[in-house]
Amino acid sequence: MGREREQTEVLIGTHALSVEVAWLLEDKRRGLSGHAPLTESQGLLFVFDPPEYAGVGMTEMDMAISVGFISPSGLLLSHHDLSPGDPLLIPAQPVRAFLEVAYGWFARHDLQAGVRVEIPELSRWIQPPRQIGFRLT
């Protein structure tokens, strides 16, 4: 199954989730493949630095999930219910992260686009802005 992923907590509106964090390429490729079904309080958070048009693929999945795309400013952009074999889902704009949770989770918790998503430890997986070029003094 591979090495253990880091864990953190995410708050979406007033709902807390314990999540594994996929920020390394190998973790992102593996995703939830081979993972036990998610409980109502679990998820997998994919983090992107810099933000990108990160797609969600279901070709190797054997369970249905829901995914929420998170903006660079920490807002839920959209959420979608996906089933095994669904085509690649790509967000409408670059995302800082997306969150995979149990199927129907966003609907059961009445969460809509625009709700704040707090990832307290996000700075562990993103770098400060990079300076490009040099400055003459």
LINKA-V863296 format. One line per field, one symbol per residue. ss: DSSP state (H for helix, E for strand, C for the rest). Layout:
ss = ???
This chain:
ss = CCCCCEEEEEEECCEEEEEEEECCHHHHHHCCCCCCCCCCCEEEEEEEEEEECCEECCCCCCCCEEEEEECCCCEEEEEEEECCCCCCEECCCCEEEEEEEECCHHHHCCCCCCCEEECCCHHHCCCCCCCCCCCCC
